[in-house]
Amino acid sequence: MLLNLSFVCPERHLVPEITMAKEIKKSKSDAAKDNNGAHESADEANENRQILVHAQYIKDLSFENPNAPGILIEGSNQPDVEITVNVGAQLTGENRYEVTLNLGAKASTGETVMFLVDLTYAGLVTPEGASANEINPLIMIEAPRLLFPFARAIISDCTRDGGFMPLNIQPVDFVAVYQHNLVQQAAKQTSN
């Protein structure tokens, strides 16, 4: 099954806000034509840019409840939860990437670990209509943004099924994650 997720709303949607946006885009298009086609509007340049999601799946999932059943019987204080987020991508074929979103969480009260959960959720995606310098940000920002709600739901279900309150991870700023990864890569290159 091929799911086409586009950054531009398809014209078949009849939502007034979308219709209004389409009218604005037409105005910009007409303005560009009035300028003898000197430059294409930004909306037209981005209209064909999209990510095709071919598949999404759990690549690895681990849940540990190391102090059960004691931790479940005793009733505990509000836990401290440490969450880690990592994004990776690997070219698997011609213009097809496996994007991996790793979410990890460790909940503890004092020195006692309540649970550990680690999920690697992946998607096979193809960027279309993107220039060579747009592919990396598209793959490392937009693809994880599409995968995140599904990974979040799996983590929530896992912690609930493990006997705890569901862990609802707040939305992640994947632009900041991307920029952090760029800084780390630059630091590694300068140290080598």
N, C-alpha and C positions, 0 to 999 in steps of 0.2 A: 504494500500500500504506500502510495506516495502522497505526502501531505505538503501542500504548498502554502507556506506562511510568508506573507509579503509585508513589507513595511508601509506600503501604500494601500489604503482601503480600496477594495474592489468597487467598481461602479455599480454592481448589482445591489449593494446595500442601499436602502432607502431611508437612512437616518438623516434628519434635517441638518445636523451638524456636519455630517460627511458631505451632503449635497452642497452646503455652504462652502466647505473647503474646496470642493471641486470647482465651484464657480470662481473662487479666488484664483485657483490654479489656472483656469481658462483666462482670466484677466491678465495674469502674469505672462501666459503664453502669447496672448494677443499683443501685449506690450513688447515682448521679445521680437515678435514679427514686425511690429511697427518700427523697431530699431534696425530694420533690414536684416534680421537674424544674426546680428553681430555676436550675441552670446545667448546660450541656452539658459533658461531659468534653472535654479537649484532644484525645484520640484521635479522638473522634467528629467534632470540628470539622475535623480534618485528613484524615479518611477520604476525603472526596470531592476533595481537592486532588490534582491530577495534571498532568503535562505530556504532551501528545500530540505525538509526533515524526512529522511528515508526511514529511520527507525530510532527508537529510544528504548533503553533497557537498563536493568540493574547489572552492573559489571561485577560488583563486590559489595557484600553487606555483612556486617558483623555487629552483634549486640551482645554485651556482656553484663551480667548482673552478679558481680563477684561476691556480694555480701548477702545474697538471698538465702534463706527466707527472713533472716533477722532484720534486715533493713526495712522490709515490708511490714513486719509485725510491730516494730518499735514505734513507728511514727517518727518522722524526722522533721527537722527545721527546714526552712527554705534553703534549697541547695544553691551552691555556686556552680554556674554552668559555663564552661569554656567551650567556645565554638571555633572551629577552624574551617576555612574555605580555601580550596585550591582549584584552579582551572588549568587544564592541559588540552592540547590538541595534537593529533598526529595525522599526516596525510596517508590515506589508505588506498587511494586510487586516483585516477585522473580527476582532479578538482573535487574530491570527496574526502571529508575529514571526519575522524572520530574525535568528538569533543567530550572530555571527561570532566565532570563536576564532582569534586570530593568534598563531602560535608562530614565533619567529625564533631562529636560532642562528648564532654566528660562532665558528669554531675557529681558533686561531692559535698558533704557536710563536714567541715573540719578536715580531719585526716581520713574519713571514711568515704570510699568511692561508692556512689549509689549505682551508677551505670555508665557504660561506655558504648557509644554507637559510632560506627564508621560506615559511610556509604559512598561508593563510587558509582555515579549514575552517568550513563553515556548516551550520546546521540550521534547518528551518522548524518552528516549534513553536507550540502553542496551550496556554496555561495554563487549566486548568478547575478550578472549585471554589475559586478564590482570590479573596479580597477585593481591592479596588482598591489598598490599601497593601501587599499581599503580592505583587503581580504583578512589580514591579521586582526584588526580591531573588530571586524564583523564576526569572525569566528570566535574570538576570545571575549567578546562583550555580549553580542546579541544572542548567540547560540546558548550560552549558559543562562541567559535571562529567560529563554524559552524553556529550558530544562528545569530551572529552579522550582517552580510550583509543584512539579511531580516529585522531585527529590524531597522537598519539604514535607509533602504528604506522607511519604514513605517513612521518614524519620519520626514524624508525629505518631503514625500507626505503630511503629516499632517500640517506641517508649511506652505507649499506652498498653500494648500487648505484653510488655515486660513487667507490668504491674505498677507503673508510675503515671503521673499526669502526662498528657500528651505534650511533647516539646514542640512548640510552634516557633520556628526560627523566623526572625524578622527579615524583611526583604534585604537583599545584599546589593550594594553598589558595585556592580561589576566593572564600571569605569575605574573606580579606585583600585580594585583588585588588579586590573590590567596595568594600570600605571605603576603599582607596587611591584608587579612582576618585571616590568621594563627596567625599573631602578635596580632590582636585584640582578638581572641579567647584565646590566651595564657594569655593576660593581664586580661581578665575576670576571668579566672580560678585562677590566683594568687591573685586577689582581693577578691575572695569568700572564 
